[in-house]
């Protein structure tokens, strides 16, 4: 019989995309107020692998990722997704953009072995957490590189995304070896 153990700290990762820079800036401020300082921020990536979001978000989308310095308990993934969904609604109602969804926020967490994302949509590879929220292992780390699954979103297969996730993994590895950094 196995003995249950507490999960080691993970790195909270928040993906944000929009066609509006002010939406991304708003989301970053909101996230830092809630989750603490950002340890690593990606560059802005063109989000052009799919037209899936064009009707509700418009064209010319940019995506970025923020990894937060404070250790994240993966048990909080569902509540974090519900919270960021509420932020999307709040921003849409206040910003006055013509699109119904001018901001998309997707939280997840990174461990040394995987990148997990939260979703409101069920599918064959997703596990139900609670309150209408699912989790999926989007990428896994093997042989010194990120690998994808059959259902991994096309953009998460990109080398530039994965280079950023490797930076995050290295940062987490250092955190696990030395403990949280003094602020």
Helices and strands as residue ranges (DSSP letters): E 10-18, H 21-35, E 38-41, E 45-46, H 54-57, E 62-72, G 74-76, H 77-95, E 104-110, E 114-119, E 127-130, E 133-142, E 145-148, G 154-157, H 159-178
